[in-house]
Amino acid sequence: MGIDHLSLMASILNPNVTIEDDRTGLDIETIRRAVLDNLFYIQGKFPAIATKHDFYMALAYTVRDRLLQRWLNSVQTNLKKDVKSVAYLSAEFLVGPHLGNNLINLDIYQQVEQAIKESGLNLQELIDTEEEPGLGNGGLGRLAACYLDSLSSLEIPAIGYGIRYEFGIFDQHIQDGWQVEITDKWLQYGNPWEIARPESSVMVNFGGRTEAYTDDHGAFRVRWIPEYVVKGIPYDTPILGYKVNTANTLRLWRSEACESFNFERFNQGDYYGAVDSKVHSENLCKVLYPNDEPIQGKELRLQQQYFFVCCSLQDMIRTHLIENSSLDNFDQLWAIQLNDTHPAVAVAELMRLLVDVHHYEWEPAWQITENTFGYTNHTLLPEALEKWPLSIFGRLLPRLLEIIYEINNRFLERVRIKFPDNGSKMSSLSIIDESDDKYVRMANLACIGSHRINGVAQLHSELLKETILHDFYALFPEKFTNVTNGVTPRRWMVLSNPRLTELITQKIGNRWINHLDELKQLEQFVDDASFRSQWRQVKQEVKQDLAKYIEKKVGIVVNPASLFDVQVKRIHEYKRQHLNVLHIITLYNRLKHNPNLDIPPRTFIFGGKAAPGYFMAKRIIKLITSVGDVINNDPDLKDRLKVVFLPDYNVTLGQRVYPAADLSEQISTAGKEASGTGNMKFSLNGALTIGTLDGANVEIREEVGAENFFLFGLTTPQVAEVKSHGYYPRGHYDSNEELRGVLDLISCGFFSRGNRELLQPIVDNLLYDDPYLLLADYQSYINSQEEVSEAYKDQERWSRMSILNVARMGKFSSDRSIQEYCDNIWKVQPVSIKLQAYNQENAGLKV
């Protein structure tokens, strides 16, 4: 296999004949030959006995070969001493399947589709075979993945650092309406996209004690004498940009024992003890976000965070010293972004490496550290700001705790100068929370150790300054800025919605794919009846595809002509999936009382995972499925309402759902959602939004126009005012007959087979606590949903609104977000990558 003998002979007889390299060539015949080569030589199969997975692997290796050419050229170029790189530290990278996205970014989708077809296979079936890496929980990890795509597409030198979770986020099954967590074995059949780099392993200390000493120059030093050491092994995945030669790196760390097998203990008959170190060390990267309710779970989370941060900083320093004689200019050549508080311990760890290992004095080390880090905050919920008990932190990371004490003492001296005699300010700003058992506050550490702090939407950034980070803003106003989130149009339009991509490209060309503001040109066609008809036809075809998937996946037959009303996201009380359910039951009651009611048929589609230990979120899933069981089987409705819960929501499922949605539910309590990115994906694919003035909804509404957005609910100031006067949710129940009928129907066991206790915790929570003000927003939500129904009846009007939503979404590209980071926070410049053309002499091939 490889270059066939006839082609080889032709090249000898006629040296002007060009033969494509099987590893880099893009012709259809070359691709076909390369796939067969990889099936034979890597999978060890021939076509007659190969499985669909074997063919997928062969194609994946074929595509990876073409990435490697770009990746190695990028690494070589970015190692130059004058190139500044971005290091994105994130506990999650929800990258999604690689194959389809890489075909789009290589711009070879059509060639490969034809090559696979000529080989008797179906490309979409091979793409669907890929196991999705479960390396994230939701928006935080998906944002990190979009940002990696944009960094490469904008040719910014960058590396993403995280953890190679062996099992990742759990797979979600629904049994009798309840969520059941199943182990996500995403690595069981191998991962063709990654390359292990054991030669670049680093060591990570845990536990033990510290010891002060005086070095050869008489300087005071501290060494960390650990209880045990874990090895970190990097696994690299190339992340290619769109139609450029830049391929940056996603480097994920796997933990391993320094000595995996203890012969002495084995020889003594202690067979379990012989591998105890291996088991203990490898637990670090077994699973994404272990339950932190038990103390062991808290310890493991902290270990995970320190592990990948320590590995990553050592890796950056090692890379830096290849071309630089010292770390004096480290902050000039590295911009490190902390994606939320999970990697915030990096501030103390970089100080440890600079002071203890590379023997910097404190002040210059601190200057390097503060100039290097930026911190992105992703939450307005005080309970979501990580803090670690001092007892756990000190036992696992004794040297880091000493450094944090020193950082805190020096910082509080500055606070005393600016705010003398203000004990409450000191208490609020301190890294150490002195209440109860005492804690290390990671958000405080990140704020103190970073030169920039950003929120992820305009409203979120303003609320940060007014609420949870107010005292830091008063101290460091110059540190605060905003970068509104964005999504990559390559995955969330070009790959997931090829029909709409083709229609748009026919009208305005394809430049919009990496210049999303060019979608504005679509506005000129909004009054074109023929274009609106084409627009509706595309949406209808995509909805038919989803309807077939729903029937196959969960056995529910839905009407593709119905309004697809979709809420897919992590299940959480503040995201208010149960408010959506109250509307569904309201419609159900109305139709039961008046079967001739003139409302368009609706299909309500839910998806999302609840944290395993989150009682109320799991009960909300049961509420959704229980209501669905009744409504979907009620013959009186004649299929006018359907409720679908799609299990195991992930990137792959999102690629099916976003393009098919008519209505996007973005209904969180105002002031609770930092930004959201699902809202952007829906709008980009032509769905209209019903939402509160929360997160990025505010900016989406500003861009698409208030007349193209269904607004409801209390504003953030109104939420605060309601709560300040003593919120009494039961009052809404007493005064609103329709709401009362809805809650009473749940309470009486109508949706739970007569079991009054099953769903009562949800009703009780709403009547006597309602922390997220569902009942206060109920009537406004119902009124807005009536506006949705009226708009959907007029399909010409709906199409106009849908087209304008897409046309005005240019702001919400992750390319724009990354450019703002580059300009305002990281101060980095693009570096173009030139590929070296293949030639036989350089390859060492003599013919």
Buried (B, 14 or more C-beta within 10 A) or exposed (E): EEBEEEBEEEBEEEEEEEBBBBBBBBEBEBBBBBBBBBBBEBBEBEBEEBEEBBBBBBBBBBBBBBBBBBBBBBBEBBBEEEBBBBBBBBBBBBBBBBBBBBBBBBEBBEBBBBBBEEBEBEBEEBBBBBBBBBBBBBBBBBBBBBBBBBBBBBBBBBBBBBBBBBBBBBBBEBEEBBBBBEBBEBBEBEBBBBBBEEEBBBEBBBBBEBEEEEEEEEEEBBEBEBEBBBBBBBBBBBBBBBBBBBBBBBBBBBBBBBEBEBEEBBEEEEEEEBBEBBEBBBBBBBBBBBBBEEEEBBBBBBBBBBBBBBBBBBBBBEBBEEEBEEBEBBBBBBBBBBBBBBBBBBBBBBBBBBBBEBEBEBEEBBEBBBBBBBBBBBBBBEEBBBBBBBEBBBBBBBBBBBBBBBBBEEBBEEBEEEBEEBEEBBBBBBBBBEEEEBBBBBBBBBBBBBBBBBBBBBBBBBBBBBBBBEBBBBBBEEBBBBBBBBBBBBBBBBBBBBBBBEBBBEBBEBEBBBBBBBBBBBEEBBEEEEBBEBBBEBBEBBBEBBBEBBEEBBEBEBBBEBBBBBBBBBBBBBBBBBBBBBBBBBBBBBBEEEEEEEBBBBBBBBBBBBBBEBEBBBBBBBBBBBBBBBBBEBEEBEBBBBBBBBBBBBBBBBBBBBBBBBBBBBBBBBBBBBBBBBBBBBBBBBBBBBBBBBBBBBBBBEBBEEEBBBBBBBBBEBBBEBEEEEBBBEEBBEEBEBBEBBBEBBBEBBBBEEEEEBBBEBBEBBBEEBBBBBBBBBBBBBEBBEEBBEBBEEBEEBBBBBBBBBBBBBBBBBBBBBBBBBEBBBEBEBBEBEEEEBEEEEEEEEE
